[in-house]
Structure formats: structure tokens, C-alpha cells
Amino acid sequence: MKAILIIPDRPYLLNQKSLPHLGCLYLVYVLKENGYEVEILDFADGWRFVEADFYGISIVTPDFLRAKEILKWLKEKGAERVTAGGPHVSICPQESLDAGFDKVSIGDGELTIQKLAIAKGEKVIEGWAKNIDDFYPDRKAIDLWQYEFYINNVRATPMMTARGCIWGKCAFCCRWDKGIRFCSIQHIKREIQEIADIGFRAIMIYDDEFFAFPKRDLQIARLLKKYGMTWRCFSRSDLILRNKELIKFAAKNGLREVLIGVESANDEILKSIEKGTSVEMNKEAIKFLHSSGINVKCAMIVGLPGENEKSLEKMWQFCEEVEPYTYDFDFTIYAPLPESKIWKNPENYDISFDKNYLPYKTKPNEYKCMVRTKNLSGEELLLWRKNLEKRFKKILR
């Protein structure tokens, strides 16, 4: 049997070919282990129809409307057994069935994909793995060099060492997984070795947060050092401040960039969204990382509940203060996610919004806003985001 896995194109992005889709690579590994011929089609390269017994489309929320267009196109071409999976589908399975997908996957696609390919009656199949060591991304399924992402001017490719979020409380976020699960150190070593054998010398660690488990993370840092890897990760200011010695070690052994989800420069807003950090913590973490020789990127969200002129003036002042210690900033517009606390209970927050699936990050002049607060309209929020980016953004990517 032949399976086609489709990555929707994302015209809203500046660069659709920065990093490969790890999720699809994991699915290729499982399908091949079970005797399938598998091909990945990245529709960023153009829409292309290939006859197959089974089609799978991986969907995140901003891609849902595009995925529906792809589904319609596939059906017109005669495709059967078109399945939807990925984070958005795990959150909204019925919506995906209503859109016309033949079947949907909830949870870990590695467990559901084979059943979906052969199941006749079941439309919804759910599966969650206790041991994610059973799964590997098949990095030979595509040409990884067609994607371009750099860390400290070194070509990089992504890797995950864990699934899930250690915090898991943010009101603006939606957790679709089952807690946090880890790859073993031996599993991680095998992946780093494979990446090195392919020729990469830099790794983007795509875990939700790194430095949450210092003993384990120290072992990973040592492995990255052993293979001479330059690397980048995401983290939180509270984790950074709790693990300074670990981060100093990492900085001396390849860690070159950290992205921190600062989100807001207003403590009331941070409390409202249950971020679990504070403005002062963020400042301290940024300055510490800089002092350790690590480039810092700050992720900022414009339009969170309670946003007003004063809170955005504070964001401007915050950026001015930390600018000497940062490598870059991201300024996105808040786009509520289905099943997040804010999406489900907007009456508990100073916010109103249209329930659509706009991307939170797009090309500089193509941003749209679906939210409004008591004091600021969508148009005013868009202007603030544009002006912040114009003043502080250093690298567009």
C-alpha cells in the first residue's frame, strides 16, 4: 500500500521552508516499519497529486482553512481515505469530520496512523504512547538540506527530546497532549549521531521548554558537546533563573540562542494569562543569558486580555531596557486558540474576539487582528504591533 503525507503550504509565512515537519518524519518511520511505501509532499513546493491508497494531512490551527481547500482539491482528483491529524484535529476532531475528512487522528499519530490506513468503519481513532522511545523521525525520507535555518550562522535542523509542556497553565495556550513525556538519553544520542552523520553541525531543540529537568538536560548538553553541535532552544525565565550553573555549562558547550516567551511587560496581564513569570524575572533572565554569551530572542504578544495604551507603553519601555541584551524580538498579534481557557471563557477576561483561525505570525504588512479589548480596537492593536516591530525587530525570518 502507498501512503501520501501532506504538509499544507503556509502562504502567510515569510519563509515556508525554514524547518522540516518533524511530525511527518515520525509517521514515515512507523508506516515503513509496517510495510508501506510512503512519500511526503510539502505543498510549499506547489500542489502535486500522487495516486495512493491513503492520504494524511497534518494540521495546526492556522492551517485548518488551507487544509480544507487541499481536501476539496484531493477529492476532485479522486483521492479516497483522506485523514486529518495533528494538534488542531486532536482538539477539534468533530470539526474536521464535518469539513469532510474521512477519518481523524487524536493523539500520537505514530499509534493511530496504521489503524487509520486500514480501518473501514471507525472514523475517529485515538492513541497515546507511554513510551515515545519507540518512535524515530525518518530523516532520510526527504532532503533536509532543502530547508534553511541558521543558528549563529550554522545550518541547523530540528530535534525533539520531549513532548508536552512542563507548565501547561497559560490561559492563551491549548494543551492537546497528555502531560510531558521524555525520550531516553540513548534515544537522544542516536538522533544526534544521525544528524551529525547527515552533515549538520547545529540543532534546533524543539521541546516546549528546555532546562526544566536539570539532571537530564545536563546529559543532553554533554552529548551536544561531544558531537560538537551548536544549538538553540526555548525556555522560560523561571527555569533559566533556577538553573544558572547548567546554563553556564551549556553556553560553553554550544548553546548559542534561547527564545524566551516574555509575552507581556505588564504584571497584571501576566497574572491574568497565568504565565507564572513576572516582568522582573524576564529582565533578570535576559540579562543573565546575555552575560553568559547566549543570544536572546524575546517573544512578545500584542493584544492579550487587558491590553491598553499603558500596557503597550510598558512593552515599549521594556524593549528599550532589554534591547542591549537581546539578539532579536518577535512581535505577534494575539490569536485565541480553540479550547484554551480564554477561547472557552472570554467573559472571564477583558477581551472579545471572532472565533476564526487567523495566524498569530505572518508577513509584516499582512497581519490581521481577531481580538479587541475594552480600551483598544483591533486596528489600534495592529498599529502598536507594527510600530513595535519597526522600532525593535532586527531580523525578519
NUTIMI-71967 format. One record per residue (C-alpha): residue number from 1; residue in three letters; y, z, x. Coordinates in nm, 4 decimals, decimal comma. Layout:
// residues N
[pt NUM ALA [Y Z X]];
...
This chain:
// residues 397
[pt 1 MET [0,0000 0,0000 0,0000]];
[pt 2 LYS [0,3536 -0,0677 0,1086]];
[pt 3 ALA [0,6439 0,1725 0,0611]];
[pt 4 ILE [1,0136 0,0975 0,0989]];
[pt 5 LEU [1,2555 0,3825 0,1619]];
[pt 6 ILE [1,6188 0,3012 0,0862]];
[pt 7 ILE [1,9294 0,4671 0,2296]];
[pt 8 PRO [2,2231 0,3892 -0,0032]];
[pt 9 ASP [2,5274 0,2346 0,1572]];
[pt 10 ARG [2,8367 0,4569 0,1606]];
[pt 11 PRO [3,1460 0,2358 0,1469]];
[pt 12 TYR [3,3639 0,5471 0,1277]];
[pt 13 LEU [3,2852 0,6427 0,4882]];
[pt 14 LEU [3,4784 0,5287 0,7938]];
[pt 15 ASN [3,1510 0,4754 0,9792]];
[pt 16 GLN [2,8301 0,4378 0,7820]];
[pt 17 LYS [2,6263 0,4111 1,0999]];
[pt 18 SER [2,7112 0,7298 1,2859]];
[pt 19 LEU [2,3807 0,9175 1,2487]];
[pt 20 PRO [2,0366 0,8132 1,1200]];
[pt 21 HIS [1,8950 0,9563 0,7973]];
[pt 22 LEU [1,6509 1,2233 0,9184]];
[pt 23 GLY [1,5068 1,2812 0,5722]];
[pt 24 CYS [1,3691 0,9282 0,5517]];
[pt 25 LEU [1,2198 0,9565 0,9001]];
[pt 26 TYR [1,0251 1,2657 0,7889]];
[pt 27 LEU [0,8920 1,0723 0,4889]];
[pt 28 VAL [0,7823 0,7793 0,7055]];
[pt 29 TYR [0,5733 1,0187 0,9160]];
[pt 30 VAL [0,3878 1,1539 0,6108]];
[pt 31 LEU [0,3340 0,8141 0,4494]];
[pt 32 LYS [0,1977 0,6612 0,7695]];
[pt 33 GLU [-0,0351 0,9591 0,8131]];
[pt 34 ASN [-0,1742 0,8685 0,4704]];
[pt 35 GLY [-0,2256 0,5029 0,5460]];
[pt 36 TYR [0,0901 0,3455 0,4046]];
[pt 37 GLU [0,2861 0,0600 0,5549]];
[pt 38 VAL [0,6458 0,1814 0,5482]];
[pt 39 GLU [0,9843 0,0222 0,6010]];
[pt 40 ILE [1,3287 0,1841 0,5906]];
[pt 41 LEU [1,6144 -0,0239 0,4541]];
[pt 42 ASP [1,9603 0,1032 0,5408]];
[pt 43 PHE [2,1819 -0,0667 0,2840]];
[pt 44 ALA [2,4817 -0,0138 0,5114]];
[pt 45 ASP [2,3458 -0,3283 0,6782]];
[pt 46 GLY [2,3516 -0,5114 0,3451]];
[pt 47 TRP [2,1316 -0,5012 0,0373]];
[pt 48 ARG [1,7947 -0,6595 0,1034]];
[pt 49 PHE [1,4967 -0,6831 -0,1281]];
[pt 50 VAL [1,1446 -0,6459 0,0092]];
[pt 51 GLU [0,8428 -0,6530 -0,2191]];
[pt 52 ALA [0,6474 -0,3268 -0,2168]];
[pt 53 ASP [0,4219 -0,1045 -0,4247]];
[pt 54 PHE [0,6614 0,1870 -0,4174]];
[pt 55 TYR [1,0354 0,2393 -0,3622]];
[pt 56 GLY [1,2101 0,5640 -0,2782]];
[pt 57 ILE [1,5853 0,6302 -0,2727]];
[pt 58 SER [1,7240 0,9455 -0,1104]];
[pt 59 ILE [2,0385 1,0705 -0,2862]];
[pt 60 VAL [2,3144 1,3183 -0,2117]];
[pt 61 THR [2,5722 1,3840 -0,4842]];
[pt 62 PRO [2,8472 1,1410 -0,3710]];
[pt 63 ASP [2,5847 0,8631 -0,3593]];
[pt 64 PHE [2,4442 0,9088 -0,7097]];
[pt 65 LEU [2,6527 0,6391 -0,8792]];
[pt 66 ARG [2,5765 0,3958 -0,5963]];
[pt 67 ALA [2,2070 0,4781 -0,6266]];
[pt 68 LYS [2,2193 0,3865 -0,9962]];
[pt 69 GLU [2,3625 0,0470 -0,9011]];
[pt 70 ILE [2,0850 -0,0013 -0,6466]];
[pt 71 LEU [1,8246 0,0962 -0,9077]];
[pt 72 LYS [1,9589 -0,1649 -1,1517]];
[pt 73 TRP [1,9550 -0,4289 -0,8761]];
[pt 74 LEU [1,5974 -0,3401 -0,7756]];
[pt 75 LYS [1,4760 -0,3617 -1,1346]];
[pt 76 GLU [1,6400 -0,7035 -1,1740]];
[pt 77 LYS [1,4457 -0,8122 -0,8655]];
[pt 78 GLY [1,1217 -0,6942 -1,0259]];
[pt 79 ALA [1,0706 -0,3640 -0,8475]];
[pt 80 GLU [0,8376 -0,1094 -1,0049]];
[pt 81 ARG [0,7825 0,2579 -0,9263]];
[pt 82 VAL [1,1338 0,3380 -0,8109]];
[pt 83 THR [1,1556 0,7080 -0,7270]];
[pt 84 ALA [1,4627 0,9220 -0,6617]];
[pt 85 GLY [1,4631 1,2195 -0,4274]];
[pt 86 GLY [1,6970 1,4202 -0,2090]];
[pt 87 PRO [1,9333 1,7136 -0,2673]];
[pt 88 HIS [2,1128 1,5773 -0,5742]];
[pt 89 VAL [1,7897 1,4876 -0,7503]];
[pt 90 SER [1,6399 1,8300 -0,6784]];
[pt 91 ILE [1,9428 1,9823 -0,8531]];
[pt 92 CYS [1,9663 1,7312 -1,1400]];
[pt 93 PRO [1,6202 1,5816 -1,1986]];
[pt 94 GLN [1,6705 1,5008 -1,5672]];
[pt 95 GLU [1,9928 1,3151 -1,4960]];
[pt 96 SER [1,8017 1,0934 -1,2546]];
[pt 97 LEU [1,5300 1,0209 -1,5113]];
[pt 98 ASP [1,7969 0,9448 -1,7719]];
[pt 99 ALA [1,9514 0,6996 -1,5251]];
[pt 100 GLY [1,6274 0,5002 -1,5294]];
[pt 101 PHE [1,4364 0,6152 -1,2220]];
[pt 102 ASP [1,0633 0,6035 -1,2880]];
[pt 103 LYS [0,9909 0,9330 -1,1135]];
[pt 104 VAL [1,1802 1,2088 -0,9374]];
[pt 105 SER [1,1023 1,4406 -0,6483]];
[pt 106 ILE [1,2114 1,8051 -0,6430]];
[pt 107 GLY [1,1996 1,9959 -0,3159]];
[pt 108 ASP [1,0401 1,8820 0,0079]];
[pt 109 GLY [0,9749 1,5102 -0,0128]];
[pt 110 GLU [0,7043 1,5368 0,2521]];
[pt 111 LEU [0,4897 1,7187 -0,0065]];
[pt 112 THR [0,5805 1,5068 -0,3085]];
[pt 113 ILE [0,6070 1,1537 -0,1700]];
[pt 114 GLN [0,2378 1,0656 -0,1658]];
[pt 115 LYS [0,1809 1,2019 -0,5165]];
[pt 116 LEU [0,4829 1,0086 -0,6416]];
[pt 117 ALA [0,3495 0,6881 -0,4910]];
[pt 118 ILE [0,0196 0,7091 -0,6810]];
[pt 119 ALA [0,0918 0,9291 -0,9869]];
[pt 120 LYS [0,0685 0,7445 -1,3182]];
[pt 121 GLY [0,1666 0,9950 -1,5834]];
[pt 122 GLU [0,3791 1,2548 -1,4112]];
[pt 123 LYS [0,7498 1,1777 -1,3877]];
[pt 124 VAL [0,8607 1,4934 -1,2078]];
[pt 125 ILE [0,6766 1,6275 -0,9055]];
[pt 126 GLU [0,7898 1,9403 -0,7236]];
[pt 127 GLY [0,6785 2,0751 -0,3890]];
[pt 128 TRP [0,7999 2,3306 -0,1369]];
[pt 129 ALA [0,6500 2,3751 0,2070]];
[pt 130 LYS [0,5967 2,7191 0,3545]];
[pt 131 ASN [0,5316 2,5737 0,6991]];
[pt 132 ILE [0,7717 2,2954 0,7956]];
[pt 133 ASP [0,5948 2,2601 1,1322]];
[pt 134 ASP [0,3630 2,0178 0,9531]];
[pt 135 PHE [0,6423 1,7603 0,9370]];
[pt 136 TYR [0,7973 1,5438 1,2074]];
[pt 137 PRO [1,0586 1,2704 1,1811]];
[pt 138 ASP [0,9177 0,9349 1,2910]];
[pt 139 ARG [1,1919 0,8330 1,5332]];
[pt 140 LYS [1,0096 0,5081 1,6127]];
[pt 141 ALA [1,0421 0,3859 1,2530]];
[pt 142 ILE [1,3913 0,2487 1,3200]];
[pt 143 ASP [1,6100 0,1581 1,6131]];
[pt 144 LEU [1,8043 0,4805 1,6699]];
[pt 145 TRP [2,0437 0,3026 1,9033]];
[pt 146 GLN [2,1987 0,1150 1,6105]];
[pt 147 TYR [2,3708 0,4431 1,5196]];
[pt 148 GLU [2,6662 0,5676 1,7222]];
[pt 149 PHE [2,7615 0,9330 1,7517]];
[pt 150 TYR [2,9011 1,0899 2,0668]];
[pt 151 ILE [2,9180 1,4471 2,1927]];
[pt 152 ASN [3,1529 1,4845 2,4859]];
[pt 153 ASN [3,1262 1,1059 2,5380]];
[pt 154 VAL [2,7436 1,1198 2,5491]];
[pt 155 ARG [2,5458 0,9164 2,2905]];
[pt 156 ALA [2,3687 1,1586 2,0550]];
[pt 157 THR [2,1002 1,1670 1,7860]];
[pt 158 PRO [2,0287 1,4429 1,5290]];
[pt 159 MET [1,7576 1,7074 1,5061]];
[pt 160 MET [1,6901 1,9973 1,2694]];
[pt 161 THR [1,5339 2,3262 1,3813]];
[pt 162 ALA [1,5528 2,4960 1,0402]];
[pt 163 ARG [1,6025 2,4203 0,6716]];
[pt 164 GLY [1,8256 2,6277 0,4486]];
[pt 165 CYS [2,1372 2,8403 0,4751]];
[pt 166 ILE [2,1387 3,1969 0,6084]];
[pt 167 TRP [2,4448 3,2877 0,3988]];
[pt 168 GLY [2,3775 3,0951 0,0790]];
[pt 169 LYS [2,6522 3,2610 -0,1272]];
[pt 170 CYS [2,9502 3,0240 -0,1136]];
[pt 171 ALA [3,0738 2,9532 -0,4665]];
[pt 172 PHE [3,1643 2,5938 -0,3814]];
[pt 173 CYS [2,8197 2,5106 -0,2434]];
[pt 174 CYS [2,4942 2,4405 -0,4200]];
[pt 175 ARG [2,1663 2,5602 -0,2728]];
[pt 176 TRP [1,8761 2,3419 -0,3724]];
[pt 177 ASP [1,6198 2,4728 -0,1249]];
[pt 178 LYS [1,4026 2,7853 -0,1106]];
[pt 179 GLY [1,5709 3,0130 0,1411]];
[pt 180 ILE [1,5626 2,9455 0,5138]];
[pt 181 ARG [1,2570 2,8086 0,6937]];
[pt 182 PHE [1,2088 2,7511 1,0642]];
[pt 183 CYS [1,0367 2,5108 1,2982]];
[pt 184 SER [0,8386 2,6840 1,5713]];
[pt 185 ILE [0,9606 2,6697 1,9298]];
[pt 186 GLN [0,6647 2,4459 2,0201]];
[pt 187 HIS [0,7622 2,2074 1,7415]];
[pt 188 ILE [1,1224 2,2004 1,8646]];
[pt 189 LYS [1,0086 2,1411 2,2220]];
[pt 190 ARG [0,8038 1,8415 2,1100]];
[pt 191 GLU [1,1053 1,6937 1,9286]];
[pt 192 ILE [1,3413 1,7451 2,2228]];
[pt 193 GLN [1,0849 1,5846 2,4537]];
[pt 194 GLU [1,0564 1,2860 2,2203]];
[pt 195 ILE [1,4347 1,2480 2,2020]];
[pt 196 ALA [1,4545 1,2607 2,5815]];
[pt 197 ASP [1,1759 1,0022 2,6127]];
[pt 198 ILE [1,3682 0,7653 2,3845]];
[pt 199 GLY [1,6591 0,7964 2,6250]];
[pt 200 PHE [1,9091 1,0236 2,4515]];
[pt 201 ARG [2,0822 1,2940 2,6501]];
[pt 202 ALA [2,2711 1,4576 2,3638]];
[pt 203 ILE [2,1557 1,6194 2,0375]];
[pt 204 MET [2,3418 1,6961 1,7165]];
[pt 205 ILE [2,1672 2,0058 1,5765]];
[pt 206 TYR [2,1958 1,9565 1,2010]];
[pt 207 ASP [2,0983 2,3063 1,0844]];
[pt 208 ASP [2,3363 2,4539 0,8266]];
[pt 209 GLU [2,4296 2,7299 1,0725]];
[pt 210 PHE [2,3244 2,7954 1,4286]];
[pt 211 PHE [2,3424 3,1344 1,6064]];
[pt 212 ALA [2,2045 3,3220 1,3046]];
[pt 213 PHE [1,8870 3,4309 1,4850]];
[pt 214 PRO [1,9835 3,5053 1,8463]];
[pt 215 LYS [1,6350 3,5571 1,9982]];
[pt 216 ARG [1,5103 3,2296 1,8576]];
[pt 217 ASP [1,8332 3,0436 1,9281]];
[pt 218 LEU [1,8271 3,1600 2,2893]];
[pt 219 GLN [1,4851 2,9981 2,3294]];
[pt 220 ILE [1,6209 2,6747 2,1835]];
[pt 221 ALA [1,9232 2,6860 2,4155]];
[pt 222 ARG [1,6879 2,7291 2,7111]];
[pt 223 LEU [1,4854 2,4271 2,6010]];
[pt 224 LEU [1,8002 2,2163 2,5676]];
[pt 225 LYS [1,8994 2,3307 2,9163]];
[pt 226 LYS [1,5555 2,2392 3,0525]];
[pt 227 TYR [1,5873 1,8833 2,9233]];
[pt 228 GLY [1,9490 1,8504 3,0370]];
[pt 229 MET [2,0821 1,7986 2,6861]];
[pt 230 THR [2,4442 1,8029 2,5787]];
[pt 231 TRP [2,4562 1,9422 2,2254]];
[pt 232 ARG [2,6642 2,0235 1,9187]];
[pt 233 CYS [2,6036 2,2485 1,6175]];
[pt 234 PHE [2,7549 2,4030 1,3037]];
[pt 235 SER [2,8216 2,7747 1,2731]];
[pt 236 ARG [3,0251 3,0487 1,1040]];
[pt 237 SER [3,2886 3,2705 1,2599]];
[pt 238 ASP [3,0974 3,5926 1,1819]];
[pt 239 LEU [2,7862 3,4620 1,3602]];
[pt 240 ILE [2,9919 3,3488 1,6572]];
[pt 241 LEU [3,1627 3,6851 1,6967]];
[pt 242 ARG [2,8294 3,8705 1,6737]];
[pt 243 ASN [2,6617 3,6595 1,9398]];
[pt 244 LYS [2,9165 3,6131 2,2165]];
[pt 245 GLU [2,6743 3,6514 2,5070]];
[pt 246 LEU [2,4347 3,3965 2,3592]];
[pt 247 ILE [2,7199 3,1515 2,3081]];
[pt 248 LYS [2,8450 3,2024 2,6630]];
[pt 249 PHE [2,4945 3,1183 2,7836]];
[pt 250 ALA [2,4827 2,8115 2,5587]];
[pt 251 ALA [2,8251 2,6973 2,6811]];
[pt 252 LYS [2,6969 2,6995 3,0398]];
[pt 253 ASN [2,3909 2,5034 2,9350]];
[pt 254 GLY [2,5025 2,2026 2,7393]];
[pt 255 LEU [2,6780 2,3290 2,4256]];
[pt 256 ARG [2,9962 2,1231 2,4083]];
[pt 257 GLU [3,1068 2,1295 2,0438]];
[pt 258 VAL [3,0911 2,3643 1,7447]];
[pt 259 LEU [3,2126 2,2874 1,3939]];
[pt 260 ILE [3,3278 2,5947 1,2003]];
[pt 261 GLY [3,3636 2,5918 0,8227]];
[pt 262 VAL [3,7041 2,7610 0,8066]];
[pt 263 GLU [3,7686 2,6199 0,4556]];
[pt 264 SER [4,0947 2,8094 0,3818]];
[pt 265 ALA [4,3691 3,0048 0,5594]];
[pt 266 ASN [4,4122 3,2378 0,2641]];
[pt 267 ASP [4,2011 3,5546 0,2467]];
[pt 268 GLU [4,2220 3,5707 -0,1326]];
[pt 269 ILE [4,0753 3,2224 -0,1601]];
[pt 270 LEU [3,8050 3,3015 0,0970]];
[pt 271 LYS [3,7113 3,6058 -0,1081]];
[pt 272 SER [3,7130 3,4072 -0,4316]];
[pt 273 ILE [3,4718 3,1469 -0,2932]];
[pt 274 GLU [3,2538 3,4221 -0,1376]];
[pt 275 LYS [3,2764 3,2716 0,2094]];
[pt 276 GLY [3,2098 3,6044 0,3801]];
[pt 277 THR [3,4681 3,5458 0,6521]];
[pt 278 SER [3,8394 3,6093 0,6945]];
[pt 279 VAL [4,1387 3,4302 0,8410]];
[pt 280 GLU [4,1495 3,6655 1,1397]];
[pt 281 MET [3,7770 3,6239 1,2048]];
[pt 282 ASN [3,8208 3,2476 1,2087]];
[pt 283 LYS [4,1120 3,2691 1,4506]];
[pt 284 GLU [3,9213 3,5001 1,6824]];
[pt 285 ALA [3,6088 3,2819 1,6772]];
[pt 286 ILE [3,8073 2,9659 1,7516]];
[pt 287 LYS [3,9864 3,1263 2,0452]];
[pt 288 PHE [3,6615 3,2723 2,1811]];
[pt 289 LEU [3,4822 2,9366 2,1696]];
[pt 290 HIS [3,7743 2,7701 2,3440]];
[pt 291 SER [3,7781 3,0380 2,6142]];
[pt 292 SER [3,4066 2,9666 2,6700]];
[pt 293 GLY [3,4732 2,5992 2,7326]];
[pt 294 ILE [3,3473 2,4775 2,3942]];
[pt 295 ASN [3,5311 2,2183 2,1849]];
[pt 296 VAL [3,6039 2,3485 1,8343]];
[pt 297 LYS [3,6359 2,1456 1,5181]];
[pt 298 CYS [3,7715 2,3214 1,2083]];
[pt 299 ALA [3,6595 2,2076 0,8629]];
[pt 300 MET [3,9352 2,2707 0,6063]];
[pt 301 ILE [3,9156 2,2180 0,2280]];
[pt 302 VAL [4,2260 2,1385 0,0225]];
[pt 303 GLY [4,2104 2,2231 -0,3488]];
[pt 304 LEU [3,9862 2,5292 -0,3644]];
[pt 305 PRO [4,0302 2,7662 -0,6613]];
[pt 306 GLY [4,3659 2,9428 -0,6466]];
[pt 307 GLU [4,5286 2,6825 -0,4231]];
[pt 308 ASN [4,9079 2,6780 -0,4390]];
[pt 309 GLU [5,2072 2,5878 -0,2239]];
[pt 310 LYS [5,1949 2,9228 -0,0456]];
[pt 311 SER [4,8242 2,8978 0,0420]];
[pt 312 LEU [4,8732 2,5469 0,1800]];
[pt 313 GLU [5,1758 2,6560 0,3795]];
[pt 314 LYS [4,9468 2,9215 0,5287]];
[pt 315 MET [4,6938 2,6497 0,6120]];
[pt 316 TRP [4,9658 2,4555 0,7917]];
[pt 317 GLN [5,0693 2,7654 0,9860]];
[pt 318 PHE [4,7062 2,8462 1,0677]];
[pt 319 CYS [4,6525 2,4971 1,2072]];
[pt 320 GLU [4,9681 2,5250 1,4166]];
[pt 321 GLU [4,8477 2,8559 1,5610]];
[pt 322 VAL [4,4953 2,7454 1,6489]];
[pt 323 GLU [4,5803 2,3867 1,7443]];
[pt 324 PRO [4,5941 2,4667 2,1188]];
[pt 325 TYR [4,2349 2,5956 2,0933]];
[pt 326 THR [4,0838 2,3183 1,8825]];
[pt 327 TYR [3,9314 1,9816 1,9559]];
[pt 328 ASP [3,9960 1,8480 1,6055]];
[pt 329 PHE [4,0294 1,9245 1,2335]];
[pt 330 ASP [3,8718 1,7831 0,9191]];
[pt 331 PHE [4,0790 1,7959 0,6000]];
[pt 332 THR [3,8701 1,7181 0,2933]];
[pt 333 ILE [3,9527 1,7412 -0,0756]];
[pt 334 TYR [3,7502 1,9856 -0,2827]];
[pt 335 ALA [3,4855 1,8127 -0,4955]];
[pt 336 PRO [3,2785 2,0608 -0,7008]];
[pt 337 LEU [2,9023 2,0184 -0,6658]];
[pt 338 PRO [2,6630 2,0342 -0,9630]];
[pt 339 GLU [2,5046 2,3760 -1,0181]];
[pt 340 SER [2,7419 2,5509 -0,7784]];
[pt 341 LYS [2,8983 2,8698 -0,9145]];
[pt 342 ILE [3,2343 2,7004 -0,9605]];
[pt 343 TRP [3,0799 2,3981 -1,1348]];
[pt 344 LYS [2,8872 2,6176 -1,3783]];
[pt 345 ASN [3,1618 2,8756 -1,4428]];
[pt 346 PRO [3,5065 2,7196 -1,3877]];
[pt 347 GLU [3,6556 2,9716 -1,6310]];
[pt 348 ASN [3,5982 3,2416 -1,3666]];
[pt 349 TYR [3,8212 3,0593 -1,1182]];
[pt 350 ASP [4,1727 2,9209 -1,1062]];
[pt 351 ILE [4,0563 2,5611 -1,1242]];
[pt 352 SER [3,9844 2,2776 -1,3648]];
[pt 353 PHE [3,8140 1,9505 -1,2869]];
[pt 354 ASP [3,6491 1,6370 -1,4125]];
[pt 355 LYS [3,2731 1,6509 -1,3755]];
[pt 356 ASN [3,2215 1,3385 -1,1723]];
[pt 357 TYR [3,0792 1,2723 -0,8293]];
[pt 358 LEU [3,3689 1,1811 -0,6034]];
[pt 359 PRO [3,3115 1,2086 -0,2272]];
[pt 360 TYR [3,4817 1,5050 -0,0630]];
[pt 361 LYS [3,5412 1,2996 0,2514]];
[pt 362 THR [3,6401 0,9353 0,2659]];
[pt 363 LYS [3,8736 0,6893 0,4363]];
[pt 364 PRO [4,2282 0,8200 0,4967]];
[pt 365 ASN [4,4034 0,6205 0,2224]];
[pt 366 GLU [4,1203 0,6208 -0,0304]];
[pt 367 TYR [4,0982 0,9885 -0,1268]];
[pt 368 LYS [4,0825 1,0741 -0,4968]];
[pt 369 CYS [4,1039 1,4200 -0,6461]];
[pt 370 MET [3,8997 1,5556 -0,9361]];
[pt 371 VAL [4,0429 1,9116 -0,9270]];
[pt 372 ARG [4,3608 2,0867 -1,0388]];
[pt 373 THR [4,4744 2,4470 -1,0062]];
[pt 374 LYS [4,7238 2,6429 -1,2131]];
[pt 375 ASN [5,0015 2,5593 -0,9694]];
[pt 376 LEU [4,9082 2,2217 -0,8220]];
[pt 377 SER [4,8106 1,8869 -0,9727]];
[pt 378 GLY [4,5547 1,6540 -0,8210]];
[pt 379 GLU [4,8342 1,4298 -0,6933]];
[pt 380 GLU [5,0040 1,7228 -0,5199]];
[pt 381 LEU [4,6775 1,8303 -0,3575]];
[pt 382 LEU [4,6188 1,4774 -0,2312]];
[pt 383 LEU [4,9666 1,4690 -0,0756]];
[pt 384 TRP [4,9086 1,8006 0,1008]];
[pt 385 ARG [4,5756 1,6776 0,2382]];
[pt 386 LYS [4,7342 1,3545 0,3592]];
[pt 387 ASN [5,0206 1,5354 0,5330]];
[pt 388 LEU [4,7900 1,7901 0,6971]];
[pt 389 GLU [4,5697 1,5137 0,8295]];
[pt 390 LYS [4,8675 1,3107 0,9516]];
[pt 391 ARG [5,0032 1,6103 1,1420]];
[pt 392 PHE [4,6859 1,7692 1,2836]];
[pt 393 LYS [4,3964 1,5206 1,2781]];
[pt 394 LYS [4,3193 1,3899 1,6255]];
[pt 395 ILE [4,0086 1,1735 1,5889]];
[pt 396 LEU [3,9144 0,9616 1,2893]];
[pt 397 ARG [3,5372 0,9353 1,2529]];
